[in-house]
Amino acid sequence: MRLLLDTHAFLWWVEGAIRTLLLAAIAGSVTALLPPAVAGAAWAVVALSAVTAVVLPPIRHRRWRWAVREDDVWVRQGILWVTTTVVPFSRLQFVDTRQGPLERALGLASLVLHTAAYWLLLSLRSLAPRNSFWRDAQFDTIRLCLIKVAARVTEMVTRIKVALPSAFPYQAAFTDLAGRIVRLPP
């Protein structure tokens, strides 16, 4: 069964639109200090952000779908570029909920699903030597570092295989980390 988001989510997006409109109003007042040629372009940006803030929340609310199915969680979102995400329950490590004051007042919470990839990156950081690049790297930095060098990641039933190019600058350190992860208990 595919479900729409609660109408309170629409109110949450409207609140974000109001913040955008306030920022647009502030930006509009600053344009008075700009030269006329630049002020016209700045007003165009302000007008575009105001239109976006008013038009997008109802469309976004109509386009967002989700479902908790027998074996997975399914989410579809997007207006021009539609993204469908399916997370099998077998891949979930843990689940978080986040709730700010306005979300709490509206009875909403954000659900964050953490998969096995999160555990892998957390293990990489914790097992790295203290002076290693990997020890302090953010998760996105590690992921981008692997993507940038065209690392090939193959996911199998019992393991994850990472093939690195021979020119990868951190190949020895990454191989050492992978060896440490293999020795961890399941």
Sequence and secondary structure as in RCSB ss.txt:
>XXXX:A:sequence
MRLLLDTHAFLWWVEGAIRTLLLAAIAGSVTALLPPAVAGAAWAVVALSAVTAVVLPPIRHRRWRWAVREDDVWV
RQGILWVTTTVVPFSRLQFVDTRQGPLERALGLASLVLHTAAYWLLLSLRSLAPRNSFWRDAQFDTIRLCLIKVA
ARVTEMVTRIKVALPSAFPYQAAFTDLAGRIVRLPP
>XXXX:A:secstr
  EE  HHHHHHHHHHHHHHHHHHHHHHHHGGGS HHHHHHHHHHHHHHHHHHHHHHHHHHHH EEEE SSEEEE
EE SSS EEEEEEGGGEEEEEEE  HHHHHHT  EEEEEEHHHHHHHHHHHHS TTSHHHH  HHHHHHHHHHTT
 EEEE SS EEEE  TT TTHHHHHHHHHHHHTS  
